[in-house]
Amino acid sequence: MSYFLVAGQPVFLSTSRYGALLTEALSDETSKNRVRASIAGTAEHRRSVLRMQNLLKSKYSTDPVRFYSEWVDFDFADAEARDNVSDLLYDYCDLHGCGRLIDFRDSTQRLLDAYECENLSYPFGMVFGLEFDVGLRPLWLRTFLRSKNLRVIIATQLVSRLKGTLSDFTMYSLCTTIRFNSNGVVLQPSNL
C-alpha cells in the first residue's frame, strides 16, 4: 500500500513523491538505518512509515491548501503516468474494495522482468488486467456479460495521462478514457 490517509483524505504516493517523502523522513538517519528502512517488516521500516505519516500530517496542519495541491492532487503525463498506473489502480482497488489487478505474465516472463528490474516500475507487467465484481446488473447487461466480473485490459504503454486524486481520477490512453471514483468506473472513447 503506497497511500496514506491524512485528515480523512487518501494521499497517493507516486514513485517520485514516495522517494522525496522518504528522503525527508530519513534525513537524520545513518546510511545503515536508511538501508534497513527499505526492507519491509523491519523495525526501521515501520518507523520510517510512521515518520512519513507524521510528516504528511505536519504538512497538512501547516498549510492545508498547499498540501492538497502538492500531495493529494496529481497530474502525471507520459512516462510518469505509465510508471505509476499499476500502483495507482492497486491503491484505488484497495481504498474502495472494488476490484483487483491481474498479472497475465507467465513465470518465465516474471523472472525475466525481475532480472531486468522491470518489476519496480511495472509490478504486474506492461499489460495487466483490472477486474471488477459487477454484482447485480440489469437484464440487458446480462445478455452481454455471462460472468459476474468485468475485466478491463490495461496496456501501460498506451497510458498517456493520470489526473485527479486517489478518490476520483481519470486515466487517459490512446483509445479510451476511464474515470475512477467512489461510485464506480466509467469507460468512454478517448478524445485524444
Secondary structure as UniProt FT lines:
FT   STRAND          3..6
FT   TURN            7..8
FT   STRAND          9..12
FT   HELIX           15..25
FT   TURN            26..28
FT   HELIX           31..37
FT   TURN            40..41
FT   HELIX           43..62
FT   HELIX           64..67
FT   HELIX           68..72
FT   STRAND          74..77
FT   HELIX           78..96
FT   STRAND          99..103
FT   HELIX           107..115
FT   TURN            116..117
FT   HELIX           118..121
FT   TURN            123..124
FT   STRAND          127..133
FT   HELIX           139..142
FT   TURN            143..144
FT   STRAND          149..155
FT   HELIX           156..158
FT   STRAND          159..165
FT   TURN            166..167
FT   STRAND          168..173
FT   STRAND          176..181
FT   TURN            182..183
FT   STRAND          184..189
//
